[in-house]
Amino acid sequence: MRYKLLGRHSGLRVSEMAFGVALFGEQWGYGSAPAEARRVFDRYLAAGGNFLDTADGYQFGQSESVLGDFIAPIRDDIVLATKYSGGAAKEPSLSLTGNSRKNMIYSVEQSLRRLKTDRIDLYWVHHCDNVTPFEEILRGLDDLVRAGKILYAGVSNFPAWRVSRAALLADLRGWAPLVAIQYEYSLIERSGDVELLPMAEALGLAALLWSPLAGGLLTGKYRAGEQGRLQGLGRVIRTERSQRDSAVLNAVVDSAERLGISAAEVSLAWILAKARRSPTSVLPIIGPRTVEQLDNNLRALDVTLPADILARLDDVSQPALGAPYDVNASMVPKLLGGQPERVDLPVVPPA
């Protein structure tokens, strides 16, 4: 396992594969019993992993409680991340959901209790509620950093324009900076390439990518008749909904057969190759339920995809750019004097 700094605004060192433990527990009716979760947890640590990501709402709080038991003896050796927004209760509460300071303070105290720790290394705002002013969110996060209850802050599932404005606000007002973003990303879902990833690279934010196997679709198991979370969880999954989805999965399966490895290894190796080329920290968040699934995920760390396979996967999975990016793509060569790529213009000294 390699290690990276968590973006350019922190000195936090994390493993290049984060482990999302949403399936630690069985309160959703689908997940890992504590004994199986413990085996998966130990195997991840043995492979050199140190970055564990959960949320108050995972398994209605059980994920945090189970993880808290596991990390107690080694708390200082791991990087712990959790989130707030939707709450841990099975029935939503008007006062205890959303991004408000009130819910933030309540949620962080509850998470600290369940996780059996005195601080959270990385605290995420899980979802954008579209009503709470970002000034309120940022000031609340800054207060938590100053109180030592969290060390770093990030946002998950927020649009790029909100994140970029928030990063500027924090910088101008001297508040704790945002250090990372988190969003869905895989060969099936590449919308993040349009704005989120370029923004993260420009602003020095780490980018954590959830569902890198598209909820199991990119393992090929649904084509084989397996159900997995498709039936057991019924959410956070993808199916072949378009010709593009099928073409992507065909390319993944063909590549796996050619290389003699699994489709999951191909899909994760593609993301890792992209991550290793990025000027910022890009990390997939894997979420295996069993040791066998975890071992399959970890093997991708040692896979180097041939250039022609990388090119095919890049091409078949290209996202639609939309306006104004598709217009700009056609205009850039003209604006740069016919050059197909970016050119370095001469520096003209001031008069």
C-alpha positions in Angstrom: 0.0 0.0 0.0 1.3 3.4 -0.9 0.6 6.5 1.1 -0.3 10.1 0.2 -0.8 13.4 1.8 -4.5 14.3 2.0 -4.5 17.1 -0.5 -2.2 20.2 -0.4 -3.8 21.8 2.7 -2.9 19.1 5.2 0.1 17.1 6.3 -2.2 14.0 7.0 -0.7 10.8 5.6 -3.3 8.3 4.3 -3.2 5.0 2.5 -4.1 5.2 -1.2 -7.2 3.0 -0.7 -9.6 4.2 1.9 -12.0 1.7 3.5 -15.6 2.7 3.6 -17.3 0.7 6.4 -20.9 1.4 5.6 -21.5 -2.4 5.7 -20.2 -2.9 9.2 -23.4 -3.9 10.9 -26.7 -5.3 9.9 -29.3 -2.7 10.9 -30.0 -2.0 7.2 -30.9 -5.7 6.7 -27.7 -6.1 4.7 -24.1 -5.9 5.9 -21.4 -7.8 7.9 -22.0 -9.1 11.4 -19.3 -7.8 13.8 -17.3 -11.0 13.7 -17.0 -10.9 9.8 -16.5 -7.2 9.9 -13.6 -7.7 12.3 -11.9 -10.1 9.9 -12.2 -7.6 7.0 -11.0 -4.8 9.2 -7.9 -6.8 10.3 -7.1 -7.8 6.8 -7.2 -4.2 5.6 -4.8 -3.1 8.4 -2.5 -6.0 7.6 -2.3 -4.8 4.0 -1.1 -1.4 5.2 -4.4 0.4 5.1 -4.9 3.2 7.6 -7.9 5.3 6.3 -11.3 4.4 7.6 -14.5 6.2 6.5 -17.9 5.9 8.0 -21.0 8.1 8.7 -23.5 8.5 11.5 -26.3 7.2 9.2 -24.5 4.0 8.2 -26.5 1.1 9.6 -28.4 3.7 11.7 -25.3 4.3 13.8 -24.2 0.7 14.1 -21.3 1.2 11.7 -19.7 3.8 14.0 -20.3 1.7 17.1 -18.7 -1.4 15.6 -15.8 0.6 14.2 -15.4 2.2 17.6 -14.9 -1.1 19.3 -12.3 -2.1 16.6 -10.1 1.0 16.7 -10.0 1.5 20.5 -6.6 -0.2 21.0 -5.0 1.4 17.9 -6.7 4.8 17.7 -3.5 6.8 17.2 -2.4 4.5 14.3 -5.4 5.1 12.0 -7.1 8.0 10.3 -10.7 8.2 11.2 -13.4 9.9 9.1 -17.1 10.2 9.6 -20.0 12.4 8.4 -23.1 14.2 9.5 -26.2 15.5 7.7 -28.9 12.7 7.6 -28.6 11.6 11.2 -28.5 8.0 12.7 -32.2 7.7 13.5 -34.4 5.4 11.4 -37.1 8.2 11.2 -35.7 11.6 10.2 -36.1 14.5 12.6 -36.6 18.1 11.6 -34.1 19.3 14.2 -31.5 16.6 13.9 -31.0 16.5 10.1 -29.5 18.9 7.6 -26.3 21.0 7.7 -27.2 23.5 10.5 -24.8 24.3 13.3 -27.4 22.8 15.7 -27.3 19.4 13.9 -23.6 19.6 13.4 -22.9 20.0 17.1 -25.4 17.3 18.1 -24.1 14.9 15.5 -20.4 15.2 16.3 -21.1 14.5 20.0 -23.1 11.4 19.1 -20.4 10.2 16.7 -17.7 10.7 19.3 -19.7 8.6 21.7 -20.3 5.8 19.3 -16.7 5.8 18.0 -15.4 5.9 21.6 -12.8 8.6 20.8 -12.2 12.2 21.8 -11.6 13.5 18.2 -12.4 12.8 14.6 -9.6 13.1 12.2 -11.7 14.1 9.1 -15.3 15.3 9.5 -17.4 15.4 6.4 -20.6 17.3 5.7 -22.3 14.3 4.1 -24.9 15.9 1.8 -25.9 19.4 0.7 -29.3 20.4 2.1 -29.5 23.5 -0.2 -30.7 25.8 2.6 -27.9 26.2 5.2 -25.6 29.1 4.4 -22.1 27.9 3.8 -20.8 30.6 6.2 -22.7 28.8 9.0 -21.3 25.4 8.0 -17.7 26.7 7.8 -17.8 28.6 11.0 -19.2 25.6 12.8 -16.4 23.3 11.4 -13.8 25.9 12.4 -15.2 26.0 16.0 -14.9 22.2 16.1 -11.3 22.3 14.9 -10.4 25.0 17.5 -12.1 22.8 20.2 -10.0 19.8 19.1 -13.1 17.7 18.4 -12.2 17.4 14.7 -8.8 17.9 13.1 -9.8 18.4 9.4 -13.0 19.1 7.5 -14.3 18.1 4.1 -17.6 18.0 2.1 -19.3 15.1 0.4 -21.7 15.2 -2.6 -21.6 19.0 -3.0 -21.5 20.7 -6.4 -18.3 22.2 -7.5 -19.5 25.8 -7.4 -20.5 25.5 -3.7 -17.2 23.9 -2.8 -15.0 26.5 -4.6 -16.9 29.3 -3.0 -16.6 27.7 0.4 -12.8 27.2 0.0 -12.4 30.8 -0.9 -14.6 31.9 2.1 -12.5 29.8 4.5 -9.3 31.2 3.1 -10.4 34.9 3.3 -11.8 34.7 6.8 -9.0 32.6 8.3 -11.2 29.6 9.1 -10.1 26.0 9.1 -9.7 25.1 5.4 -11.6 22.4 3.5 -9.0 19.7 2.8 -11.1 17.2 0.8 -14.2 16.4 -1.3 -15.9 13.1 -1.7 -18.2 12.1 -4.6 -19.3 9.1 -6.6 -16.9 8.0 -9.3 -16.3 5.0 -11.4 -16.0 3.9 -15.1 -19.8 4.0 -15.1 -20.1 7.4 -13.3 -17.5 9.9 -14.6 -19.5 13.2 -14.2 -16.8 14.3 -11.7 -14.3 14.7 -14.6 -16.3 17.7 -15.8 -15.9 20.0 -12.8 -15.3 18.3 -9.5 -11.9 16.7 -10.3 -10.5 19.8 -12.1 -11.6 22.0 -9.2 -10.0 19.7 -6.7 -6.7 19.6 -8.7 -6.8 23.4 -9.0 -7.6 24.1 -5.4 -5.4 21.4 -3.9 -8.2 19.4 -2.4 -8.0 15.7 -2.0 -10.7 13.8 -3.9 -12.1 10.6 -2.4 -14.2 8.5 -4.8 -17.0 6.4 -3.4 -18.6 3.5 -5.2 -15.6 2.9 -7.5 -17.2 -0.5 -8.6 -20.5 1.2 -9.3 -22.3 -0.7 -6.5 -21.0 -4.1 -7.8 -21.9 -3.6 -11.4 -18.3 -3.4 -12.5 -17.5 -6.7 -10.9 -19.6 -8.4 -13.6 -21.5 -10.4 -10.9 -25.0 -9.2 -11.8 -24.5 -10.5 -15.3 -23.6 -13.9 -13.7 -26.9 -13.9 -11.8 -25.5 -12.9 -8.4 -27.6 -10.4 -6.4 -25.4 -8.9 -3.7 -26.4 -5.5 -2.6 -28.7 -5.3 -5.7 -31.2 -7.4 -3.8 -29.9 -7.2 -0.2 -29.5 -3.4 0.0 -31.5 -2.1 -2.9 -29.7 1.2 -3.0 -26.3 2.7 -3.9 -26.2 0.4 -6.8 -26.2 0.7 -10.6 -27.4 -1.6 -13.4 -26.9 -1.6 -17.1 -29.3 1.3 -17.9 -27.9 2.3 -21.3 -25.8 1.2 -24.3 -22.9 3.1 -22.8 -23.1 1.2 -19.5 -23.1 -2.1 -21.4 -20.2 -1.0 -23.6 -18.2 -0.1 -20.5 -18.9 -3.4 -18.8 -18.0 -5.3 -22.0 -14.7 -3.5 -22.1 -14.0 -4.3 -18.5 -14.9 -8.0 -18.8 -12.9 -8.4 -22.0 -9.9 -6.7 -20.4 -10.1 -9.0 -17.4 -10.3 -12.1 -19.5 -7.3 -11.0 -21.5 -5.2 -10.3 -18.4 -6.4 -13.3 -16.4 -7.7 -11.1 -13.5 -11.1 -10.1 -12.2 -13.3 -7.4 -13.5 -13.1 -5.6 -10.2 -9.3 -5.6 -10.4 -9.4 -4.0 -13.8 -11.9 -1.3 -12.7 -10.0 -0.4 -9.6 -6.6 -0.5 -11.4 -8.0 2.0 -13.9 -8.9 4.4 -11.1 -5.6 3.9 -9.4 -3.7 4.7 -12.6 -5.8 7.9 -12.9 -5.1 8.7 -9.3 -1.4 8.2 -9.6 -1.3 10.7 -12.5 -3.3 13.4 -10.7 -1.5 16.4 -9.2 -3.7 16.1 -6.1 -4.5 13.2 -3.9 -7.2 11.0 -5.5 -8.2 7.9 -3.5 -10.9 5.3 -4.2 -13.0 4.3 -1.2 -13.6 0.5 -1.3 -16.4 -1.0 0.6 -16.1 -4.8 0.7 -18.4 -6.9 2.8 -16.2 -10.0 3.0 -12.5 -10.9 3.3 -12.7 -12.5 -0.2 -14.0 -9.2 -1.7 -11.4 -7.2 0.1 -8.6 -9.4 -1.1 -9.9 -9.1 -4.7 -9.9 -5.3 -4.3 -6.4 -5.2 -2.8 -4.9 -7.1 -5.7 -5.6 -4.1 -7.9 -2.8 -2.3 -6.1 -0.3 -4.5 -8.0 -2.0 -4.4 -11.4 -0.5 -2.2 -14.2 -2.9 -2.0 -17.1 -1.4 -2.0 -20.6 -1.6 1.3 -22.4 -4.1 0.0 -25.0 -6.5 -1.2 -22.3 -6.3 2.1 -20.5 -7.0 3.9 -23.7 -10.0 1.7 -24.5 -11.5 2.1 -21.0 -10.9 5.9 -21.2 -12.6 6.1 -24.5 -15.6 3.9 -23.9 -16.4 5.6 -20.5 -16.0 9.2 -21.6 -18.8 11.3 -20.0 -20.8 13.9 -21.9 -19.3 17.3 -21.3 -22.3 19.5 -21.8 -22.2 23.3 -22.2 -20.0 25.2 -22.1 -17.3 22.5 -22.1 -18.2 20.9 -25.4 -18.1 24.3 -27.1 -14.8 25.1 -25.5 -13.3 21.8 -26.6 -13.9 22.7 -30.2 -12.8 26.3 -29.8 -9.6 25.9 -27.8 -7.4 24.9 -30.8 -8.5 28.0 -32.7 -8.0 30.3 -29.7 -4.5 28.9 -29.3 -3.5 29.5 -32.9 -4.3 26.1 -34.2 -2.4 24.2 -31.5 -4.3 21.1 -30.4 -2.9 21.2 -27.0 -2.3 23.9 -24.4 0.7 26.1 -25.2 2.8 28.2 -23.0 2.4 31.8 -24.1 5.4 34.2 -23.8 5.6 36.3 -20.7 5.4 40.0 -21.6 7.1 42.2 -18.9 5.1 45.1 -17.7 5.9 48.5 -19.3 
